[in-house]
Structure formats: structure tokens, C-alpha cells
Amino acid sequence: MRVAVLALEGLFDTGLTVTLDVLSTANALSAKLMGGAPRFDVTTIAVRRKVKTAQGFIVPVTPVDPALKPDWVIVPALRATTPETLLPALERRDVHDAKMLLQKWHDEGVRVAASCIGTFLLAESGLLDHREATTTWSLAPFFRQRYPKVLLDESRMLVSSGRVVTTGAAMGHLDLALWLTRQASPELAALVSRYLLADIRTSQAPYIIPNHLAQADPLVMRFEKWARDHLKEGFSLQAAAGALATSTRTLQRRCEAVLGKSPLSYFQDLRVERAQSLLHGSGLDIDAIAAEVGYVDGATLRTLLRERLGRGVRDLRAELR
């Protein structure tokens, strides 16, 4: 499998290196332990002759030859953590050239993958329009507003949609590289995972900070504060809208536009966050914690935690042991 890793100026060092390390480890284990030839022919390419990482390291790159098509092209993340730092990067000339290359190769049948901020390049190129995708959870509101045609679900760690694959924040590069290894050989992927003490994760939900997402919009930020103050009382859309001096329709619309979910769903996120905090930092039993977040008993809370986090109460408590 021919894999081209597209390096851009100011890229996230760990994103590049973990991608290359996973694939090189897969090649080494395939050759030495499984008796097979290397599965990946990996080349680090660039649209410029010289690329420097965000930490200032020079990346050895091969200039792009558009005529030599890989099977896969992977786009590691740029080092940008806010819209203010990301927007200028997306407008750079080398990024524009990279987008043109991605469009050309995708049109010619090349499969495309990106992690974290790299997903923004795919969205800028139009390759995610009308597709399911994920991105770094911390910039999901900005992504959703900038690319309304993308079917975004930032709670997912990896989304495969046709010939395009996206993964989530930062260490989503690891999940992507392991997923790609699994496409070549599930047995090899399991071996690499054990050697690197790494597993493919299915969800970003346990890592999402609801307060961070709410700050993308003034009304949603006010709703978040109201919700935190009323967790014990339970949710009422009418009461929330009235307290915020807005209509239920406006509150519903703003939450959907910014968060990609209803006010009730976001209220549930806050319940989960508070319950996690109490599970980790208090000696309360599950029924007492349920009462703190507006439930009559612990059974409903147990179900909610497992649905949202994929883990039960016992697993969540064990995390800090």
C-alpha cells in the first residue's frame, strides 16, 4: 500500500511522528514476526522543498509529483488551537496548493485521510461536503459554522465515509494509523497495538469539555450557566428560554448551529460531566449522585453514563485507583 504523508509548514510534530512511527512499526513487525513483506510504502511529501514543524525541526520531504499517485494520502494537523491562529494558516499559499493537490488526487481515485486540524484542509477542499466526518472536538463549533455542508459528529473518534477518513483531536493521528494498519491486516494491527500499548478508540465524548464548546456563542454560554444552576431541577426548554429572555425556537436553533445538538442533549452532557466529577471526587453512592444531577434514582444515570461514555460506574470509579 503506497501512503503519502503530506507535510505542511508548522505542522503538529506529534501528529506527523506518531503516524510515521505506527506505519514503520507495522512494517517491521510484518517482516520480522509475521514473515511477510512490509505492508506500507510510506513517503513524506510536500508542496514546498523545505518544511519546518511547529517545534522548529526540519522535515525531510520528497517534492510532490502529481503523476505518481499513492493509494492513500494522509494530512497531519497544523499546530493551531484557536480560530484566530487557524484562519491565517488556511489562507497560506502552500495550504492552497495542498488543497488543489488533494482535490486532484481524490478525483483520480486516491483515498484521503486527515486527523485533528488536518480535517479542516479536507473541508476547505470541499471533500467533506455532504459526508459524515469528525474533527478535533475543541474546534467543532467553529468547524460546524464554517462548513455547514459537512455532517459533523465530533463525539466520534474516527469516521470513514467513502474514500475519505477523518479522525479527532491530536492523538487521533494514532487512531488513524492503527485503523489504516487494520485495513491491511487486522492481525498486524492487533500486534502493533500491543507493542505500542495503544488501542483504537471509538469516541471523543469522554474528553469533551462542554464549557469550552459553549464559549463559541454568547447565548449558548448563557444557557450553559443556567443549565449548571438547574441540574438538580431537571430540564425545561420553556424555563430556560424564559430565563434567557429568548424564544424556545431561537435557543433550539442556536444550540443546533453551534453544538450540533439540542438544548436537552447539551443539558445531558452537563449532567454526565457533573456525575463524572462526583464519581471521582466524592464518596457519594450512585443514587446520591443521581439526585445531584436531577434523577430520582441511579438506574437512569447509569444508563446515561454508559450511552455517553461507553463505560459503567465501576469503570469510571476505577480510573483513579
N, C-alpha and C positions, 0 to 999 in steps of 0.2 A: 504494500500500500504506500503510495507516494504522498507524503504530507509536507505541505509548505507552511511554515510558521511565519506570518507576516509581521515583521518588527517595525515599529514606528518610533520616532524620536520621543523621548520622555516616557517610555513605556514603564509599566509596573514590573520591577525586577523579578519579584517572586512569581508573578504570573508567567513570565517567559521561562524562567528556570525550572519551575515545577512541571510545566508542560514538556520541556525537553528531557528532564530527568525521568519522568514516568515512561516516556516512549523509549528512551535509551535503556532503562531498566528492563522494559518488556523485551527489547531486542536481546539483551544479554541473557536473560532467563530463558528465552525461547531457544537460543543457540546452545547454552551450556547445560541446562537442566531438562529441557523438553526434547532435545535432539532435533530441533527444527531450525530452519534458516531464520534470520531476523525478519520480523513482520512489517517493520516500518522503514521506509527510506525517507529520512527527515532532512529537510533543508530549511535554514533560516534565511528568508528572503527580505528584500526591502525595495522601496521605490526610490531610495537615495543610496549613494555609495557608502555613507557613513551614518551610523545610528548610535546615539548615546542614550542610556537608560536614565530613569529619574534619579538614580543614585550616582550618575556620572560615569558609569562603566561603558566602554566601547564594545559594541556587539559585532562579532564577525558575521557579515552578511554576504549573500550572493545577490547581485543585481537581478531584478525580475526580467525574465524572458517570457513575454506573454504567449509565445508559441509553445512553450513547454508547460503543458497543463498538468497540475497534480491531481490526485484523486480527492484530496481534502485540502482546504486552506483554513488555517486557524488564526484568529485575530486575538492576540493577548490584549489586556487592558492598558489604556493610558493611565498615568498616575494623576487622577483628578478625583476629588472627593466632593466638590460642590458644583452647582451650575455655573457659578462665576468663574471657576477655573476650567471647567469643561468646554464652555461655549467658544472661547478663543482657540482651543485646540481643534475643535471640529471645523473651524474656518481656515485652518492652515492649508497651504498648498500641497504639502506631502500627504495630508489626510484626504484632500480632494482626489489626488492621483490614486491613492489606495482604494477609495470608493469606486472610482472608474474601473480599476482592475477587478475588484470584487464583482461588480455588475457584469463585466465581460466574461469572466470565468464562470459565474453562475449561469449565464445564458448559454454557455457552452457545455454545461453539464457537471461542472465541478461542484462538489459539496462543500458547504461553508459552515464554519462554527466559530463562536466567539463567547468569551466569558466577561462578566463584570462590565466595565466601561466599554470593552470591545463590542458589546451588543449595540451600543449607540452608533457605531460605524455601520453596522448592518442596517439599522433603522434609517440612518441618513441615506443609505444607498437604495432604500425602498424594498430591500429584500425581505423585510418582515411584514410588509403591508398585508393585511387580511390573514396573517398567520398567528398561531399561538406562539408566545415567547415568554421568556423571563429575563430579568436583568438584576443588577445589584439592588437589593431592597431599599437601600438608603436614598437612592435617586429615583425610585419608582414614581412618585408624584410628578416630578419633572419630566420623566420619560413619557408618562401617560398623557400629559398635556402637550408635549412636543410632537408625539407620534400617535394621534388618535386612531389611526387605521390599524394599529397593532393590537392584537388580542392578548394583552399583558396579564400575566399572573405571577407576581413577584414572590408568592408563597412557595412556588415550585423551585427546586434547585436546578433541574435540567429539563428542557423541553425540546423534543425532536419533532420538527414539522416539515415533512417533505425532505428536501435536500438541505435544510438549514437546521442547525442545532444551536441553542443558546443555553448558557448556564449562569448562575447567580454570582453573588459578591465574592471578590478577592480570591479565596481559596476554591471557588468554583472551577478555577483552572484545573485543579486536581481532579475534581469530579468529571470534568470533560475528558481529560486524558485517560482516566480509567474507563470511562464509557467507550471511548474510541478503541481502547485495547480490547474491551469486551466484544466489540463488533468483529474484531479479527479473530478472537478466541476467548470464549468465556473461561476456559480452564487457565489460560495465561493471565487473564485479568484477575482471577482469584489469587493466583500465585504472586503477582505484582502487589496486590492489595496487602497480602500478608507480609511480604518483605518490607513494604513501606509503612506498615501499621496504619493503613488508610482504607476507608470504605467509601463507596458511593452513597451520598446522602440524597434523600428524595425531597427534602423540604428545607426552605429557609425560614419557615414560620417560627421555630424556636429562637431565632436570632433577631427577629424584627423588633424594633423599639417603637411602639405606637406613637409616643410623644414626638419623636423625630419626624414621623410622617405628617403629623397634624400641623407642624410648623410651616408647611408649604402653603397654607391658606388661612387668612385671618378668621373666617367663620368656622372652619373646621377646628382651628386651635381653640376658639371659644367653646365649641361643642365638646372638645376633649376635656376641658376643665370642668364643664358642667357634668359630664359623664362621670368623671372621677369622684365628684362630690356626691353623686347619687347612685353609686354602685349598689349600696345596700337596699335601696328602694325599688330597684328594677327599672326597666326601660319603658319610656313612653315618648313616642315621637312628638306627640302634641305638646307634652310638657316641655320637652327640650326646645322645640321651635318657639314656644311662647316665652321661655326664659331668655332666649337669644334674640327676641324681637324680630323673628323672621317667619316665613311660612314653612309648613312641613315639606311642601314641594321644593322650595329653594334649598332647604337643608339636605333633603334627599339627593337633589341634583349635584350639590357641591361635594358631598361625600363620594358619590359615584365618580365624579370627574377627577377628584384629587386622589382618593384612596382606592378607587375601583371596587367599592363595596358599599353596602347600605349603612345608615347610621346604626341600626341594630347589630349588624355584623361587626362594626368597629367597637361598639359597646361590649360585645362579647370578647373582642381582643383585649380590651382593658380588664375585663373580668379574669381572663386567663393570666395576664401579666401580674395582677394583684394576687391571684391564687398561688402562682409560682413563687412570688416573693414570700408569702406566708408559709408555704411548704418548706422553703429553705431557711427562713429566719425566725420561725416561731415554733412553739411546741403544741400548737393547736391541732386538734384532730380534724379530719376532713369535713365533718358536719359543721364544726365551728367556723372553719374557713369558708364553707359554702354560705353560711349566714352572713359573713362579712362581704360577700360579693353578690348578695341578693337571691340566694337559693334557699329553699325550705330544708333540703337535705343534701347529703354529699353525693347521692347517686347521679343526679343530673350533672353536677360539676365533674365527676369522674368521666362521664361520657364526653363532656365538652373538652376536657384536657386531652383525652385520647384522640378525639377527632382533630383538634388543632395542632397538637404537638407530636402525635404518634407514640406517646408514652403514657403509662399509667402513673398513679400516685406513688406507688412503691419505687418505680424507676426514677421519678423526679426527686424523691427524698434521698435516694441512694447517690445521686450525683455529687453531693457534698460530703459524703462519708470518706 
